[in-house]
Amino acid sequence: MESNPPEPATGSHLPAAGTLPAPGAGPTPGLWRRAALIFTRPSQAWAGLGDRAAWWFPLLVVAIVSTLTMLAVYDRAYLPMMTENVERQAADGRMTQQQLDRAEAFFGGPAGRAINAGFQLAGVVIVTLLVALAVWLGGAFILGKEKFEFRHALEVASWSGLISLPSAVLASVLAYVQNLPIREIHVGFGILVPEPDVPSGLMTFLRAFLDGLGPFSIWDVAVVTFGLAALGWAVVREAAVAVASLYVVLDLLGAGLAALTTHGG
């Protein structure tokens, strides 16, 4: 008498062959809890973002905090840069003293502050979208993740953008204490490059590139790596190679633009 084969066990916790867990799967933390995890445990900060959009929250936080920080040190760290060009034109005789006084009054008044605050807000949004585009291309092209959506890349870019706040606040504090324009403050390795007597495009390129390789930038790259790995079904090591490669390319482009806009070199 033949015996029937045993029935397959049910209730197994093992996934079927070839299946993968949903990106960012796990208990979904609250918005503020997730923000804290970005700084403390970035590998665990992405749960629930595969199915539910929350990119707006960190984007709003970064935009508001960075704008308020800029306004707090505006007179000492930003206003000198606003008036530098018009002062140069006045020194060259291309602008009268009366025009110079009006320009300085405008930049130092409520209208000038409001316009620069608007530029700051718009800049945060534009930079976040560009980072999201780079992460999306990295996930879809470099890693071959065709199902990696732009919305997932936007989550990675927005939440990792929180890492920019400590460096922005530190730079603003240093600019205020030292009474220097914000562009002369370096929180990356660019501080190791001496300031030339005459502005040089090459020195500007080198300093800007090294600034992009500072500790805060490396921290940001690490967080983006964990985000891409979690929301893009990628191995952390592969995600790290993709993110690092993209970041170096973007850092080189940014340093090149800074060198092209250098006066005097």
For each residue, the residues with C-beta under 8 A, 3 or more apart:
1:
2:
3:
4:
5:
6:
7:
8:
9: 12
10:
11:
12: 9
13:
14:
15: 19 20 21
16: 19
17:
18:
19: 15 16
20: 15 233
21: 15 25
22: 25 50 51
23: 46 49 50 152 230 231 232 233
24: 46 47 48 49 50 51 230 231
25: 21 22 47 50
26: 44 47 48
27: 47 48
28: 47 48 52
29: 33 34 37 45 47 48
30: 33 34
31: 34 35 54 57
32: 35 36
33: 29 30 36 37
34: 29 30 31 37 38 45 54 159
35: 31 32 38 39 57 58 61 159 162
36: 32 33 39 40
37: 29 33 34 40 41 42 44 45
38: 34 35 42 45 58 159 160 162 163 223
39: 35 36 42 162 163
40: 36 37
41: 37 44 45
42: 37 38 39 45 222 223 226 227
43: 226 230 236
44: 26 37 41 47
45: 29 34 37 38 41 42 159 223 226 227
46: 23 24 49 50 155 156 159 226 227 230 231
47: 24 25 26 27 28 29 44 230
48: 24 26 27 28 29 51 52 54
49: 23 24 46 52 53 54 152 155 159 230 231
50: 22 23 24 25 46 152 231
51: 22 24 48
52: 28 48 49
53: 49 56 151 155
54: 31 34 48 49 57 58 155 159
55: 58 59 151 154 155 157 158 159
56: 53 59 60 158
57: 31 35 54 60 61 158
58: 35 38 54 55 61 62 158 159 161 162
59: 55 56 62 63 124 125 128 158 161
60: 56 57 63 64
61: 35 57 58 64 65 162 165
62: 58 59 65 66 124 128 158 161 162 164 165
63: 59 60 66 67 120 121 124 125
64: 60 61 67 68
65: 61 62 68 69 165 168 169
66: 62 63 69 70 120 124 164 165 168
67: 63 64 70 71 117 120 121 124
68: 64 65 71 72
69: 65 66 72 73 168 169 172
70: 66 67 73 74 77 78 116 117 120 172
71: 67 68 74 113 117
72: 68 69 172 176
73: 69 70 76 77 78 172 173 175 176 182
74: 70 71 77 78 79 113 116
75: 78 79 108
76: 73 79 80 175 176 179
77: 70 73 74 80 172 175 176 180 181 182 185
78: 70 73 74 75 81 82 116 181 182
79: 74 75 76 82 83 107 108
80: 76 77 83 84 181
81: 78 84 181 182 183
82: 78 79 107 112 116
83: 79 80 86 87 103 104 107 108
84: 80 81 87 88 181
85: 88 89
86: 83 89 90 95 99 100 103 104
87: 83 84 90 91 100
88: 84 85 91 92
89: 85 86 92 94 95 100
90: 86 87 93 94 95 96 97 99 100
91: 87 88
92: 88 89
93: 90
94: 89 90
95: 86 89 90 99 100 103
96: 90 99 100
97: 90 100 101
98: 101 102
99: 86 90 95 96 102 103
100: 86 87 89 90 95 96 97 103 104
101: 97 98 104 105
102: 98 99 105 106
103: 83 86 95 99 100 106 107
104: 83 86 100 101 107 108
105: 101 102 108 109
106: 102 103 109 111 112
107: 79 82 83 103 104 112
108: 75 79 83 104 105 112
109: 105 106 112 113
110: 113 114
111: 106 114 115
112: 82 106 107 108 109 115 116
113: 71 74 109 110 116 117
114: 110 111 117 118
115: 111 112 118 119
116: 70 74 78 82 112 113 119 120
117: 67 70 71 113 114 120 121
118: 114 115 121 122
119: 115 116 122 123
120: 63 66 67 70 116 117 123 124
121: 63 67 117 118 124 125
122: 118 119 125 126
123: 119 120 126 127
124: 59 62 63 66 67 120 121 127 128 161
125: 59 63 121 122 128 129
126: 122 123 129 130
127: 123 124 130 131 161
128: 59 62 124 125 131 132 154 157 158 161
129: 125 126 132 133 154 157
130: 126 127 133 134
131: 127 128 134 135 157 160 161 224
132: 128 129 135 136 150 153 154 156 157 158
133: 129 130 136 137 150 153
134: 130 131 137 138 246 250
135: 131 132 138 139 153 156 157 224 227 228 243 246
136: 132 133 139 140 148 149 150 152 153
137: 133 134 140 141 142 246
138: 134 135 141 142 143 228 242 243 245 246
139: 135 136 142 143 145 148 152 153 228 232 234 242
140: 136 137 143 144 145 146 148
141: 137 138 144
142: 137 138 139 242 245 246
143: 138 139 140 148 228 232 234 238 239 242
144: 140 141
145: 139 140 148 232 233 234
146: 140
147: 233
148: 136 139 140 143 145 152 153 231 232 233
149: 136 152 153
150: 132 133 136 153 154
151: 53 55 154 155
152: 23 49 50 136 139 148 149 155 156 231 232
153: 132 133 135 136 139 148 149 150 156 157 231
154: 55 128 129 132 150 151 157 158
155: 46 49 53 54 55 151 152 158 159 227 231
156: 46 132 135 152 153 159 160 224 227 228 231
157: 55 128 129 131 132 135 153 154 160 161 224
158: 55 56 57 58 59 62 128 132 154 155 161
159: 34 35 38 45 46 49 54 55 58 155 156 162 223 227
160: 38 131 156 157 163 220 223 224 227
161: 58 59 62 124 127 128 131 157 158 164
162: 35 38 39 58 61 62 159 165
163: 38 39 160 166 167 216 219 220 223
164: 62 66 161 167 168 216 220
165: 61 62 65 66 162 168 169
166: 163 169 170 216
167: 163 164 170 171 187 214 216
168: 65 66 69 164 165 171 172
169: 65 69 165 166 172 173
170: 166 167 173 174 187
171: 167 168 174 175 182 185 187
172: 69 70 72 73 77 168 169 175 176 182
173: 73 169 170 176 177
174: 170 171 177 178 180 185 187
175: 73 76 77 171 172 178 179 180 181 182 184 185
176: 72 73 76 77 172 173 179
177: 173 174
178: 174 175 185
179: 76 175 176
180: 77 174 175 184 185
181: 77 78 80 81 84 175 184 185
182: 73 77 78 81 171 172 175 185
183: 81
184: 175 180 181
185: 77 171 174 175 178 180 181 182
186: 190 191 207 211 214
187: 167 170 171 174 191 211 214 216
188: 191 210 211 212 213 214 215 216 217
189: 192 210 211 213 214
190: 186 193 206 207 208 209 210 211 214
191: 186 187 188 211
192: 189 210
193: 190 203 206 207 210
194:
195:
196: 199 200 203
197:
198: 264 265
199: 196 203 204 262 263 264 265
200: 196 203 204 262 264 265
201: 204 205 259 260 262 265
202: 205 206 259 265
203: 193 196 199 200 206 207 265
204: 199 200 201 207 208 255 258 259 262 265
205: 201 202 208 209 255 256 258 259
206: 190 193 202 203 209 210 255
207: 186 190 193 203 204 210 211
208: 190 204 205 211 212 254 255 258 259
209: 190 205 206 212 213 251 252 254 255
210: 188 189 190 192 193 206 207 213 214
211: 186 187 188 189 190 191 207 208 214 217
212: 188 208 209 217 247 251 254 255
213: 188 189 209 210 217 218 251
214: 167 186 187 188 189 190 210 211 217 218
215: 188 218 219
216: 163 164 166 167 187 188 219 220
217: 188 211 212 213 214 220 221 247 251
218: 213 214 215 221 222
219: 163 215 216 222 223
220: 160 163 164 216 217 223 224
221: 217 218 224 225 243 244 247
222: 42 218 219 225 226
223: 38 42 45 159 160 163 219 220 226 227
224: 131 135 156 157 160 220 221 227 228 243 247
225: 221 222 228 229 236 239 240 243 244
226: 42 43 45 46 222 223 229 230 236 239
227: 42 45 46 135 155 156 159 160 223 224 230 231
228: 135 138 139 143 156 224 225 231 232 234 239 242 243
229: 225 226 232 234 235 236 238 239
230: 23 24 43 46 47 49 226 227
231: 23 24 46 49 50 148 152 153 155 156 227 228
232: 23 139 143 145 148 152 228 229 239
233: 20 23 145 147 148
234: 139 143 145 228 229 238 239 242
235: 229 238 239
236: 43 225 226 229 239 240
237: 240 241
238: 143 229 234 235 241 242
239: 143 225 226 228 229 232 234 235 236 242 243
240: 225 236 237 243 244
241: 237 238 244 245
242: 138 139 142 143 228 234 238 239 245 246
243: 135 138 221 224 225 228 239 240 246 247
244: 221 225 240 241 247 248
245: 138 142 241 242 248 249
246: 134 135 137 138 142 242 243 249 250
247: 212 217 221 224 243 244 250 251
248: 244 245 251 252
249: 245 246 252 253
250: 134 246 247 253 254
251: 209 212 213 217 247 248 254 255
252: 209 248 249 255 256
253: 249 250 256 257
254: 208 209 212 250 251 257 258
255: 204 205 206 208 209 212 251 252 258 259
256: 205 252 253 259 260
257: 253 254 260 261
258: 204 205 208 254 255 261 262
259: 201 202 204 205 208 255 256 262 265
260: 201 256 257
261: 257 258
262: 199 200 201 204 258 259 265
263: 199
264: 198 199 200
265: 198 199 200 201 202 203 204 259 262
